[in-house]
């Protein structure tokens, strides 16, 4: 886990997943699916040299969703990925 000042995307993902597990009490299955989706976003962001969560903008998310579609992901799966974010 990162500190409160650590805003890397990886740290933000870890903190969010921990919050889902402890506060929201999401099922392990749901958390795992969110983890997979968020790691796809992280890989996309890394390919654009974006490592800080605060630097991801709406256009980046739209381009990521378009990439998921081009990669053959179905509409419901893309919607879940967007919900993860």
PyMOL Python script that loads the backbone (N, CA, C, O; Angstrom):
from pymol import cmd

cmd.read_pdbstr("""\
ATOM      1  N   UNK A   1       0.836  -1.178   0.000  1.00  0.00           N
ATOM      2  CA  UNK A   1       0.000   0.000   0.000  1.00  0.00           C
ATOM      3  C   UNK A   1       0.880   1.239   0.000  1.00  0.00           C
ATOM      4  O   UNK A   1       1.959   1.255   0.591  1.00  0.00           O
ATOM      5  N   UNK A   2       0.405   2.262  -0.665  1.00  0.00           N
ATOM      6  CA  UNK A   2       1.132   3.514  -0.686  1.00  0.00           C
ATOM      7  C   UNK A   2       0.656   4.435   0.415  1.00  0.00           C
ATOM      8  O   UNK A   2      -0.361   4.192   1.065  1.00  0.00           O
ATOM      9  N   UNK A   3       1.412   5.491   0.608  1.00  0.00           N
ATOM     10  CA  UNK A   3       1.017   6.488   1.584  1.00  0.00           C
ATOM     11  C   UNK A   3      -0.070   7.360   1.002  1.00  0.00           C
ATOM     12  O   UNK A   3      -0.385   7.264  -0.184  1.00  0.00           O
ATOM     13  N   UNK A   4      -0.647   8.218   1.839  1.00  0.00           N
ATOM     14  CA  UNK A   4      -1.711   9.102   1.371  1.00  0.00           C
ATOM     15  C   UNK A   4      -1.208  10.024   0.274  1.00  0.00           C
ATOM     16  O   UNK A   4      -1.982  10.444  -0.587  1.00  0.00           O
ATOM     17  N   UNK A   5       0.089  10.346   0.295  1.00  0.00           N
ATOM     18  CA  UNK A   5       0.653  11.240  -0.710  1.00  0.00           C
ATOM     19  C   UNK A   5       1.032  10.502  -1.991  1.00  0.00           C
ATOM     20  O   UNK A   5       1.337  11.137  -3.001  1.00  0.00           O
ATOM     21  N   UNK A   6       1.016   9.189  -1.961  1.00  0.00           N
ATOM     22  CA  UNK A   6       1.395   8.380  -3.121  1.00  0.00           C
ATOM     23  C   UNK A   6       0.201   8.282  -4.050  1.00  0.00           C
ATOM     24  O   UNK A   6      -0.799   7.642  -3.724  1.00  0.00           O
ATOM     25  N   UNK A   7       0.310   8.924  -5.219  1.00  0.00           N
ATOM     26  CA  UNK A   7      -0.818   8.967  -6.145  1.00  0.00           C
ATOM     27  C   UNK A   7      -0.541   8.168  -7.419  1.00  0.00           C
ATOM     28  O   UNK A   7      -1.166   8.410  -8.451  1.00  0.00           O
ATOM     29  N   UNK A   8       0.400   7.212  -7.350  1.00  0.00           N
ATOM     30  CA  UNK A   8       0.640   6.401  -8.528  1.00  0.00           C
ATOM     31  C   UNK A   8      -0.616   5.597  -8.826  1.00  0.00           C
ATOM     32  O   UNK A   8      -1.402   5.286  -7.932  1.00  0.00           O
ATOM     33  N   UNK A   9      -0.783   5.276 -10.070  1.00  0.00           N
ATOM     34  CA  UNK A   9      -1.955   4.507 -10.473  1.00  0.00           C
ATOM     35  C   UNK A   9      -1.982   3.163  -9.766  1.00  0.00           C
ATOM     36  O   UNK A   9      -3.039   2.733  -9.304  1.00  0.00           O
ATOM     37  N   UNK A  10      -0.857   2.500  -9.673  1.00  0.00           N
ATOM     38  CA  UNK A  10      -0.794   1.197  -9.002  1.00  0.00           C
ATOM     39  C   UNK A  10      -1.229   1.311  -7.546  1.00  0.00           C
ATOM     40  O   UNK A  10      -1.998   0.480  -7.063  1.00  0.00           O
ATOM     41  N   UNK A  11      -0.749   2.318  -6.852  1.00  0.00           N
ATOM     42  CA  UNK A  11      -1.112   2.526  -5.454  1.00  0.00           C
ATOM     43  C   UNK A  11      -2.596   2.853  -5.322  1.00  0.00           C
ATOM     44  O   UNK A  11      -3.265   2.359  -4.415  1.00  0.00           O
ATOM     45  N   UNK A  12      -3.108   3.679  -6.222  1.00  0.00           N
ATOM     46  CA  UNK A  12      -4.533   4.039  -6.188  1.00  0.00           C
ATOM     47  C   UNK A  12      -5.411   2.812  -6.397  1.00  0.00           C
ATOM     48  O   UNK A  12      -6.445   2.665  -5.744  1.00  0.00           O
ATOM     49  N   UNK A  13      -5.002   1.937  -7.302  1.00  0.00           N
ATOM     50  CA  UNK A  13      -5.757   0.701  -7.552  1.00  0.00           C
ATOM     51  C   UNK A  13      -5.768  -0.167  -6.302  1.00  0.00           C
ATOM     52  O   UNK A  13      -6.816  -0.679  -5.908  1.00  0.00           O
ATOM     53  N   UNK A  14      -4.607  -0.333  -5.678  1.00  0.00           N
ATOM     54  CA  UNK A  14      -4.520  -1.148  -4.466  1.00  0.00           C
ATOM     55  C   UNK A  14      -5.412  -0.593  -3.358  1.00  0.00           C
ATOM     56  O   UNK A  14      -6.125  -1.347  -2.696  1.00  0.00           O
ATOM     57  N   UNK A  15      -5.371   0.710  -3.160  1.00  0.00           N
ATOM     58  CA  UNK A  15      -6.190   1.336  -2.118  1.00  0.00           C
ATOM     59  C   UNK A  15      -7.677   1.172  -2.414  1.00  0.00           C
ATOM     60  O   UNK A  15      -8.464   0.910  -1.504  1.00  0.00           O
ATOM     61  N   UNK A  16      -8.064   1.324  -3.669  1.00  0.00           N
ATOM     62  CA  UNK A  16      -9.463   1.192  -4.057  1.00  0.00           C
ATOM     63  C   UNK A  16      -9.957  -0.241  -3.837  1.00  0.00           C
ATOM     64  O   UNK A  16     -11.040  -0.449  -3.289  1.00  0.00           O
ATOM     65  N   UNK A  17      -9.172  -1.213  -4.259  1.00  0.00           N
ATOM     66  CA  UNK A  17      -9.571  -2.610  -4.083  1.00  0.00           C
ATOM     67  C   UNK A  17      -9.667  -2.975  -2.606  1.00  0.00           C
ATOM     68  O   UNK A  17     -10.558  -3.725  -2.207  1.00  0.00           O
ATOM     69  N   UNK A  18      -8.764  -2.453  -1.804  1.00  0.00           N
ATOM     70  CA  UNK A  18      -8.819  -2.686  -0.366  1.00  0.00           C
ATOM     71  C   UNK A  18     -10.085  -2.066   0.219  1.00  0.00           C
ATOM     72  O   UNK A  18     -10.728  -2.672   1.076  1.00  0.00           O
ATOM     73  N   UNK A  19     -10.448  -0.874  -0.229  1.00  0.00           N
ATOM     74  CA  UNK A  19     -11.665  -0.208   0.226  1.00  0.00           C
ATOM     75  C   UNK A  19     -12.902  -1.026  -0.155  1.00  0.00           C
ATOM     76  O   UNK A  19     -13.821  -1.183   0.648  1.00  0.00           O
ATOM     77  N   UNK A  20     -12.917  -1.544  -1.383  1.00  0.00           N
ATOM     78  CA  UNK A  20     -14.056  -2.368  -1.807  1.00  0.00           C
ATOM     79  C   UNK A  20     -14.212  -3.598  -0.911  1.00  0.00           C
ATOM     80  O   UNK A  20     -15.327  -4.004  -0.580  1.00  0.00           O
ATOM     81  N   UNK A  21     -13.078  -4.181  -0.527  1.00  0.00           N
ATOM     82  CA  UNK A  21     -13.117  -5.396   0.294  1.00  0.00           C
ATOM     83  C   UNK A  21     -13.517  -5.101   1.737  1.00  0.00           C
ATOM     84  O   UNK A  21     -14.332  -5.818   2.318  1.00  0.00           O
ATOM     85  N   UNK A  22     -12.949  -4.056   2.307  1.00  0.00           N
ATOM     86  CA  UNK A  22     -13.151  -3.822   3.736  1.00  0.00           C
ATOM     87  C   UNK A  22     -14.372  -2.964   4.050  1.00  0.00           C
ATOM     88  O   UNK A  22     -15.111  -3.265   4.988  1.00  0.00           O
ATOM     89  N   UNK A  23     -14.589  -1.922   3.296  1.00  0.00           N
ATOM     90  CA  UNK A  23     -15.686  -1.007   3.591  1.00  0.00           C
ATOM     91  C   UNK A  23     -16.973  -1.434   2.896  1.00  0.00           C
ATOM     92  O   UNK A  23     -18.025  -1.547   3.525  1.00  0.00           O
ATOM     93  N   UNK A  24     -16.876  -1.666   1.608  1.00  0.00           N
ATOM     94  CA  UNK A  24     -18.067  -2.038   0.838  1.00  0.00           C
ATOM     95  C   UNK A  24     -18.382  -3.524   0.926  1.00  0.00           C
ATOM     96  O   UNK A  24     -19.494  -3.949   0.610  1.00  0.00           O
ATOM     97  N   UNK A  25     -17.402  -4.314   1.356  1.00  0.00           N
ATOM     98  CA  UNK A  25     -17.530  -5.759   1.515  1.00  0.00           C
ATOM     99  C   UNK A  25     -17.996  -6.464   0.236  1.00  0.00           C
ATOM    100  O   UNK A  25     -18.870  -7.330   0.265  1.00  0.00           O
ATOM    101  N   UNK A  26     -17.386  -6.066  -0.882  1.00  0.00           N
ATOM    102  CA  UNK A  26     -17.655  -6.740  -2.149  1.00  0.00           C
ATOM    103  C   UNK A  26     -17.122  -8.169  -2.077  1.00  0.00           C
ATOM    104  O   UNK A  26     -16.210  -8.467  -1.306  1.00  0.00           O
ATOM    105  N   UNK A  27     -17.695  -9.030  -2.878  1.00  0.00           N
ATOM    106  CA  UNK A  27     -17.256 -10.420  -2.894  1.00  0.00           C
ATOM    107  C   UNK A  27     -15.855 -10.522  -3.507  1.00  0.00           C
ATOM    108  O   UNK A  27     -15.462  -9.681  -4.315  1.00  0.00           O
ATOM    109  N   UNK A  28     -15.106 -11.560  -3.115  1.00  0.00           N
ATOM    110  CA  UNK A  28     -13.781 -11.770  -3.706  1.00  0.00           C
ATOM    111  C   UNK A  28     -13.847 -11.876  -5.240  1.00  0.00           C
ATOM    112  O   UNK A  28     -12.946 -11.404  -5.934  1.00  0.00           O
ATOM    113  N   UNK A  29     -14.903 -12.488  -5.756  1.00  0.00           N
ATOM    114  CA  UNK A  29     -15.065 -12.623  -7.209  1.00  0.00           C
ATOM    115  C   UNK A  29     -15.189 -11.248  -7.876  1.00  0.00           C
ATOM    116  O   UNK A  29     -14.547 -10.992  -8.895  1.00  0.00           O
ATOM    117  N   UNK A  30     -16.004 -10.377  -7.309  1.00  0.00           N
ATOM    118  CA  UNK A  30     -16.170  -9.036  -7.860  1.00  0.00           C
ATOM    119  C   UNK A  30     -14.875  -8.255  -7.776  1.00  0.00           C
ATOM    120  O   UNK A  30     -14.495  -7.575  -8.729  1.00  0.00           O
ATOM    121  N   UNK A  31     -14.201  -8.344  -6.656  1.00  0.00           N
ATOM    122  CA  UNK A  31     -12.933  -7.626  -6.489  1.00  0.00           C
ATOM    123  C   UNK A  31     -11.902  -8.123  -7.487  1.00  0.00           C
ATOM    124  O   UNK A  31     -11.142  -7.328  -8.041  1.00  0.00           O
ATOM    125  N   UNK A  32     -11.866  -9.426  -7.723  1.00  0.00           N
ATOM    126  CA  UNK A  32     -10.923  -9.959  -8.707  1.00  0.00           C
ATOM    127  C   UNK A  32     -11.224  -9.434 -10.107  1.00  0.00           C
ATOM    128  O   UNK A  32     -10.305  -9.093 -10.851  1.00  0.00           O
ATOM    129  N   UNK A  33     -12.511  -9.368 -10.472  1.00  0.00           N
ATOM    130  CA  UNK A  33     -12.869  -8.830 -11.781  1.00  0.00           C
ATOM    131  C   UNK A  33     -12.495  -7.358 -11.904  1.00  0.00           C
ATOM    132  O   UNK A  33     -11.990  -6.923 -12.938  1.00  0.00           O
ATOM    133  N   UNK A  34     -12.745  -6.596 -10.847  1.00  0.00           N
ATOM    134  CA  UNK A  34     -12.343  -5.186 -10.857  1.00  0.00           C
ATOM    135  C   UNK A  34     -10.827  -5.080 -10.992  1.00  0.00           C
ATOM    136  O   UNK A  34     -10.326  -4.231 -11.730  1.00  0.00           O
ATOM    137  N   UNK A  35     -10.088  -5.946 -10.274  1.00  0.00           N
ATOM    138  CA  UNK A  35      -8.620  -5.928 -10.353  1.00  0.00           C
ATOM    139  C   UNK A  35      -8.160  -6.161 -11.794  1.00  0.00           C
ATOM    140  O   UNK A  35      -7.284  -5.454 -12.292  1.00  0.00           O
ATOM    141  N   UNK A  36      -8.752  -7.151 -12.456  1.00  0.00           N
ATOM    142  CA  UNK A  36      -8.374  -7.431 -13.838  1.00  0.00           C
ATOM    143  C   UNK A  36      -8.650  -6.231 -14.738  1.00  0.00           C
ATOM    144  O   UNK A  36      -7.814  -5.865 -15.565  1.00  0.00           O
ATOM    145  N   UNK A  37      -9.819  -5.621 -14.577  1.00  0.00           N
ATOM    146  CA  UNK A  37     -10.174  -4.450 -15.381  1.00  0.00           C
ATOM    147  C   UNK A  37      -9.220  -3.285 -15.123  1.00  0.00           C
ATOM    148  O   UNK A  37      -8.754  -2.630 -16.056  1.00  0.00           O
ATOM    149  N   UNK A  38      -8.942  -3.042 -13.861  1.00  0.00           N
ATOM    150  CA  UNK A  38      -8.084  -1.907 -13.517  1.00  0.00           C
ATOM    151  C   UNK A  38      -6.633  -2.135 -13.944  1.00  0.00           C
ATOM    152  O   UNK A  38      -5.923  -1.181 -14.263  1.00  0.00           O
ATOM    153  N   UNK A  39      -6.195  -3.379 -13.950  1.00  0.00           N
ATOM    154  CA  UNK A  39      -4.847  -3.654 -14.437  1.00  0.00           C
ATOM    155  C   UNK A  39      -4.764  -3.466 -15.955  1.00  0.00           C
ATOM    156  O   UNK A  39      -3.711  -3.109 -16.482  1.00  0.00           O
ATOM    157  N   UNK A  40      -5.872  -3.707 -16.650  1.00  0.00           N
ATOM    158  CA  UNK A  40      -5.912  -3.392 -18.087  1.00  0.00           C
ATOM    159  C   UNK A  40      -5.783  -1.893 -18.293  1.00  0.00           C
ATOM    160  O   UNK A  40      -5.064  -1.443 -19.186  1.00  0.00           O
ATOM    161  N   UNK A  41      -6.477  -1.118 -17.467  1.00  0.00           N
ATOM    162  CA  UNK A  41      -6.351   0.341 -17.552  1.00  0.00           C
ATOM    163  C   UNK A  41      -4.923   0.767 -17.237  1.00  0.00           C
ATOM    164  O   UNK A  41      -4.367   1.638 -17.907  1.00  0.00           O
ATOM    165  N   UNK A  42      -4.334   0.155 -16.225  1.00  0.00           N
ATOM    166  CA  UNK A  42      -2.963   0.498 -15.856  1.00  0.00           C
ATOM    167  C   UNK A  42      -1.996   0.212 -16.999  1.00  0.00           C
ATOM    168  O   UNK A  42      -1.112   1.024 -17.271  1.00  0.00           O
ATOM    169  N   UNK A  43      -2.147  -0.919 -17.669  1.00  0.00           N
ATOM    170  CA  UNK A  43      -1.278  -1.249 -18.805  1.00  0.00           C
ATOM    171  C   UNK A  43      -1.464  -0.228 -19.928  1.00  0.00           C
ATOM    172  O   UNK A  43      -0.493   0.212 -20.545  1.00  0.00           O
ATOM    173  N   UNK A  44      -2.718   0.142 -20.186  1.00  0.00           N
ATOM    174  CA  UNK A  44      -3.004   1.155 -21.207  1.00  0.00           C
ATOM    175  C   UNK A  44      -2.344   2.481 -20.823  1.00  0.00           C
ATOM    176  O   UNK A  44      -1.690   3.116 -21.650  1.00  0.00           O
ATOM    177  N   UNK A  45      -2.517   2.890 -19.576  1.00  0.00           N
ATOM    178  CA  UNK A  45      -1.933   4.154 -19.112  1.00  0.00           C
ATOM    179  C   UNK A  45      -0.408   4.106 -19.190  1.00  0.00           C
ATOM    180  O   UNK A  45       0.226   5.068 -19.623  1.00  0.00           O
ATOM    181  N   UNK A  46       0.174   2.990 -18.772  1.00  0.00           N
ATOM    182  CA  UNK A  46       1.632   2.857 -18.833  1.00  0.00           C
ATOM    183  C   UNK A  46       2.144   2.972 -20.260  1.00  0.00           C
ATOM    184  O   UNK A  46       3.220   3.523 -20.494  1.00  0.00           O
ATOM    185  N   UNK A  47       1.378   2.456 -21.215  1.00  0.00           N
ATOM    186  CA  UNK A  47       1.806   2.549 -22.616  1.00  0.00           C
ATOM    187  C   UNK A  47       1.820   3.993 -23.104  1.00  0.00           C
ATOM    188  O   UNK A  47       2.442   4.308 -24.119  1.00  0.00           O
ATOM    189  N   UNK A  48       1.134   4.861 -22.378  1.00  0.00           N
ATOM    190  CA  UNK A  48       1.097   6.293 -22.697  1.00  0.00           C
ATOM    191  C   UNK A  48       1.932   7.106 -21.712  1.00  0.00           C
ATOM    192  O   UNK A  48       1.821   8.331 -21.656  1.00  0.00           O
ATOM    193  N   UNK A  49       2.767   6.418 -20.937  1.00  0.00           N
ATOM    194  CA  UNK A  49       3.620   7.030 -19.927  1.00  0.00           C
ATOM    195  C   UNK A  49       2.812   7.806 -18.875  1.00  0.00           C
ATOM    196  O   UNK A  49       3.271   8.830 -18.370  1.00  0.00           O
ATOM    197  N   UNK A  50       1.616   7.318 -18.550  1.00  0.00           N
ATOM    198  CA  UNK A  50       0.803   7.903 -17.485  1.00  0.00           C
ATOM    199  C   UNK A  50       0.935   6.974 -16.277  1.00  0.00           C
ATOM    200  O   UNK A  50       0.498   5.824 -16.315  1.00  0.00           O
ATOM    201  N   UNK A  51       1.537   7.484 -15.215  1.00  0.00           N
ATOM    202  CA  UNK A  51       1.714   6.675 -14.012  1.00  0.00           C
ATOM    203  C   UNK A  51       0.998   7.271 -12.808  1.00  0.00           C
ATOM    204  O   UNK A  51       0.892   6.623 -11.766  1.00  0.00           O
ATOM    205  N   UNK A  52       0.509   8.488 -12.942  1.00  0.00           N
ATOM    206  CA  UNK A  52      -0.173   9.178 -11.858  1.00  0.00           C
ATOM    207  C   UNK A  52      -1.676   9.128 -12.114  1.00  0.00           C
ATOM    208  O   UNK A  52      -2.142   9.527 -13.181  1.00  0.00           O
ATOM    209  N   UNK A  53      -2.422   8.642 -11.144  1.00  0.00           N
ATOM    210  CA  UNK A  53      -3.872   8.501 -11.303  1.00  0.00           C
ATOM    211  C   UNK A  53      -4.540   9.819 -11.674  1.00  0.00           C
ATOM    212  O   UNK A  53      -5.514   9.833 -12.426  1.00  0.00           O
ATOM    213  N   UNK A  54      -4.026  10.915 -11.156  1.00  0.00           N
ATOM    214  CA  UNK A  54      -4.631  12.227 -11.409  1.00  0.00           C
ATOM    215  C   UNK A  54      -4.451  12.682 -12.857  1.00  0.00           C
ATOM    216  O   UNK A  54      -5.129  13.607 -13.302  1.00  0.00           O
ATOM    217  N   UNK A  55      -3.559  12.051 -13.582  1.00  0.00           N
ATOM    218  CA  UNK A  55      -3.299  12.468 -14.966  1.00  0.00           C
ATOM    219  C   UNK A  55      -4.132  11.717 -15.992  1.00  0.00           C
ATOM    220  O   UNK A  55      -3.997  11.965 -17.190  1.00  0.00           O
ATOM    221  N   UNK A  56      -4.980  10.812 -15.555  1.00  0.00           N
ATOM    222  CA  UNK A  56      -5.882  10.127 -16.482  1.00  0.00           C
ATOM    223  C   UNK A  56      -7.113  10.999 -16.647  1.00  0.00           C
ATOM    224  O   UNK A  56      -7.750  11.385 -15.668  1.00  0.00           O
ATOM    225  N   UNK A  57      -7.441  11.306 -17.899  1.00  0.00           N
ATOM    226  CA  UNK A  57      -8.594  12.171 -18.141  1.00  0.00           C
ATOM    227  C   UNK A  57      -9.675  11.423 -18.924  1.00  0.00           C
ATOM    228  O   UNK A  57      -9.510  10.255 -19.279  1.00  0.00           O
ATOM    229  N   UNK A  58     -10.766  12.109 -19.179  1.00  0.00           N
ATOM    230  CA  UNK A  58     -11.908  11.504 -19.860  1.00  0.00           C
ATOM    231  C   UNK A  58     -11.526  10.964 -21.229  1.00  0.00           C
ATOM    232  O   UNK A  58     -11.960   9.878 -21.612  1.00  0.00           O
ATOM    233  N   UNK A  59     -10.721  11.709 -21.964  1.00  0.00           N
ATOM    234  CA  UNK A  59     -10.301  11.248 -23.293  1.00  0.00           C
ATOM    235  C   UNK A  59      -9.515   9.941 -23.195  1.00  0.00           C
ATOM    236  O   UNK A  59      -9.674   9.056 -24.036  1.00  0.00           O
ATOM    237  N   UNK A  60      -8.674   9.819 -22.179  1.00  0.00           N
ATOM    238  CA  UNK A  60      -7.916   8.573 -21.983  1.00  0.00           C
ATOM    239  C   UNK A  60      -8.859   7.405 -21.739  1.00  0.00           C
ATOM    240  O   UNK A  60      -8.674   6.326 -22.302  1.00  0.00           O
ATOM    241  N   UNK A  61      -9.865   7.617 -20.903  1.00  0.00           N
ATOM    242  CA  UNK A  61     -10.822   6.551 -20.590  1.00  0.00           C
ATOM    243  C   UNK A  61     -11.594   6.150 -21.847  1.00  0.00           C
ATOM    244  O   UNK A  61     -11.821   4.963 -22.083  1.00  0.00           O
ATOM    245  N   UNK A  62     -11.992   7.119 -22.642  1.00  0.00           N
ATOM    246  CA  UNK A  62     -12.708   6.817 -23.894  1.00  0.00           C
ATOM    247  C   UNK A  62     -11.834   6.032 -24.857  1.00  0.00           C
ATOM    248  O   UNK A  62     -12.302   5.096 -25.506  1.00  0.00           O
ATOM    249  N   UNK A  63     -10.566   6.411 -24.950  1.00  0.00           N
ATOM    250  CA  UNK A  63      -9.647   5.691 -25.837  1.00  0.00           C
ATOM    251  C   UNK A  63      -9.410   4.279 -25.326  1.00  0.00           C
ATOM    252  O   UNK A  63      -9.298   3.340 -26.114  1.00  0.00           O
ATOM    253  N   UNK A  64      -9.332   4.127 -24.024  1.00  0.00           N
ATOM    254  CA  UNK A  64      -9.164   2.796 -23.433  1.00  0.00           C
ATOM    255  C   UNK A  64     -10.379   1.924 -23.739  1.00  0.00           C
ATOM    256  O   UNK A  64     -10.228   0.763 -24.119  1.00  0.00           O
ATOM    257  N   UNK A  65     -11.586   2.476 -23.574  1.00  0.00           N
ATOM    258  CA  UNK A  65     -12.803   1.719 -23.868  1.00  0.00           C
ATOM    259  C   UNK A  65     -12.847   1.330 -25.348  1.00  0.00           C
ATOM    260  O   UNK A  65     -13.258   0.221 -25.690  1.00  0.00           O
ATOM    261  N   UNK A  66     -12.427   2.232 -26.210  1.00  0.00           N
ATOM    262  CA  UNK A  66     -12.383   1.923 -27.645  1.00  0.00           C
ATOM    263  C   UNK A  66     -11.382   0.809 -27.916  1.00  0.00           C
ATOM    264  O   UNK A  66     -11.632  -0.060 -28.751  1.00  0.00           O
ATOM    265  N   UNK A  67     -10.258   0.827 -27.222  1.00  0.00           N
ATOM    266  CA  UNK A  67      -9.254  -0.239 -27.378  1.00  0.00           C
ATOM    267  C   UNK A  67      -9.835  -1.567 -26.932  1.00  0.00           C
ATOM    268  O   UNK A  67      -9.638  -2.580 -27.601  1.00  0.00           O
ATOM    269  N   UNK A  68     -10.559  -1.582 -25.797  1.00  0.00           N
ATOM    270  CA  UNK A  68     -11.179  -2.824 -25.325  1.00  0.00           C
ATOM    271  C   UNK A  68     -12.142  -3.364 -26.378  1.00  0.00           C
ATOM    272  O   UNK A  68     -12.193  -4.569 -26.624  1.00  0.00           O
ATOM    273  N   UNK A  69     -12.901  -2.468 -26.993  1.00  0.00           N
ATOM    274  CA  UNK A  69     -13.847  -2.873 -28.046  1.00  0.00           C
ATOM    275  C   UNK A  69     -13.101  -3.457 -29.244  1.00  0.00           C
ATOM    276  O   UNK A  69     -13.476  -4.508 -29.764  1.00  0.00           O
ATOM    277  N   UNK A  70     -12.045  -2.772 -29.679  1.00  0.00           N
ATOM    278  CA  UNK A  70     -11.246  -3.268 -30.814  1.00  0.00           C
ATOM    279  C   UNK A  70     -10.614  -4.611 -30.504  1.00  0.00           C
ATOM    280  O   UNK A  70     -10.401  -5.430 -31.398  1.00  0.00           O
ATOM    281  N   UNK A  71     -10.312  -4.835 -29.224  1.00  0.00           N
ATOM    282  CA  UNK A  71      -9.712  -6.107 -28.812  1.00  0.00           C
ATOM    283  C   UNK A  71     -10.744  -7.214 -28.679  1.00  0.00           C
ATOM    284  O   UNK A  71     -10.403  -8.341 -28.319  1.00  0.00           O
ATOM    285  N   UNK A  72     -12.024  -6.897 -28.970  1.00  0.00           N
ATOM    286  CA  UNK A  72     -13.059  -7.920 -28.998  1.00  0.00           C
ATOM    287  C   UNK A  72     -13.875  -8.073 -27.729  1.00  0.00           C
ATOM    288  O   UNK A  72     -14.685  -8.994 -27.631  1.00  0.00           O
ATOM    289  N   UNK A  73     -13.684  -7.195 -26.755  1.00  0.00           N
ATOM    290  CA  UNK A  73     -14.459  -7.282 -25.523  1.00  0.00           C
ATOM    291  C   UNK A  73     -15.900  -6.870 -25.809  1.00  0.00           C
ATOM    292  O   UNK A  73     -16.143  -5.908 -26.537  1.00  0.00           O
ATOM    293  N   UNK A  74     -16.845  -7.593 -25.240  1.00  0.00           N
ATOM    294  CA  UNK A  74     -18.263  -7.326 -25.438  1.00  0.00           C
ATOM    295  C   UNK A  74     -18.730  -6.097 -24.676  1.00  0.00           C
ATOM    296  O   UNK A  74     -18.044  -5.606 -23.779  1.00  0.00           O
ATOM    297  N   UNK A  75     -19.897  -5.612 -25.042  1.00  0.00           N
ATOM    298  CA  UNK A  75     -20.447  -4.408 -24.448  1.00  0.00           C
ATOM    299  C   UNK A  75     -20.627  -4.481 -22.944  1.00  0.00           C
ATOM    300  O   UNK A  75     -20.303  -3.525 -22.240  1.00  0.00           O
ATOM    301  N   UNK A  76     -21.139  -5.597 -22.437  1.00  0.00           N
ATOM    302  CA  UNK A  76     -21.336  -5.736 -20.990  1.00  0.00           C
ATOM    303  C   UNK A  76     -20.006  -5.754 -20.252  1.00  0.00           C
ATOM    304  O   UNK A  76     -19.889  -5.205 -19.156  1.00  0.00           O
ATOM    305  N   UNK A  77     -19.016  -6.379 -20.848  1.00  0.00           N
ATOM    306  CA  UNK A  77     -17.693  -6.423 -20.217  1.00  0.00           C
ATOM    307  C   UNK A  77     -17.040  -5.046 -20.215  1.00  0.00           C
ATOM    308  O   UNK A  77     -16.378  -4.668 -19.249  1.00  0.00           O
ATOM    309  N   UNK A  78     -17.227  -4.305 -21.291  1.00  0.00           N
ATOM    310  CA  UNK A  78     -16.696  -2.944 -21.335  1.00  0.00           C
ATOM    311  C   UNK A  78     -17.400  -2.080 -20.291  1.00  0.00           C
ATOM    312  O   UNK A  78     -16.764  -1.269 -19.618  1.00  0.00           O
ATOM    313  N   UNK A  79     -18.712  -2.257 -20.162  1.00  0.00           N
ATOM    314  CA  UNK A  79     -19.447  -1.491 -19.154  1.00  0.00           C
ATOM    315  C   UNK A  79     -18.950  -1.809 -17.748  1.00  0.00           C
ATOM    316  O   UNK A  79     -18.819  -0.909 -16.918  1.00  0.00           O
ATOM    317  N   UNK A  80     -18.674  -3.083 -17.475  1.00  0.00           N
ATOM    318  CA  UNK A  80     -18.136  -3.439 -16.156  1.00  0.00           C
ATOM    319  C   UNK A  80     -16.768  -2.801 -15.956  1.00  0.00           C
ATOM    320  O   UNK A  80     -16.467  -2.308 -14.869  1.00  0.00           O
ATOM    321  N   UNK A  81     -15.933  -2.807 -16.999  1.00  0.00           N
ATOM    322  CA  UNK A  81     -14.619  -2.186 -16.898  1.00  0.00           C
ATOM    323  C   UNK A  81     -14.749  -0.695 -16.593  1.00  0.00           C
ATOM    324  O   UNK A  81     -14.000  -0.154 -15.780  1.00  0.00           O
ATOM    325  N   UNK A  82     -15.695  -0.042 -17.244  1.00  0.00           N
ATOM    326  CA  UNK A  82     -15.918   1.373 -16.974  1.00  0.00           C
ATOM    327  C   UNK A  82     -16.443   1.593 -15.560  1.00  0.00           C
ATOM    328  O   UNK A  82     -16.086   2.572 -14.904  1.00  0.00           O
ATOM    329  N   UNK A  83     -17.285   0.685 -15.096  1.00  0.00           N
ATOM    330  CA  UNK A  83     -17.778   0.769 -13.722  1.00  0.00           C
ATOM    331  C   UNK A  83     -16.635   0.585 -12.723  1.00  0.00           C
ATOM    332  O   UNK A  83     -16.627   1.209 -11.662  1.00  0.00           O
ATOM    333  N   UNK A  84     -15.689  -0.258 -13.060  1.00  0.00           N
ATOM    334  CA  UNK A  84     -14.530  -0.461 -12.207  1.00  0.00           C
ATOM    335  C   UNK A  84     -13.764   0.841 -12.012  1.00  0.00           C
ATOM    336  O   UNK A  84     -13.286   1.151 -10.921  1.00  0.00           O
ATOM    337  N   UNK A  85     -13.665   1.579 -13.087  1.00  0.00           N
ATOM    338  CA  UNK A  85     -12.943   2.842 -13.028  1.00  0.00           C
ATOM    339  C   UNK A  85     -13.761   3.867 -12.276  1.00  0.00           C
ATOM    340  O   UNK A  85     -13.325   5.007 -12.115  1.00  0.00           O
TER     341      UNK A  85
END
""", "prot")
cmd.dss("prot")
cmd.show_as("cartoon", "prot")
cmd.util.cbc("prot")
cmd.orient("prot")
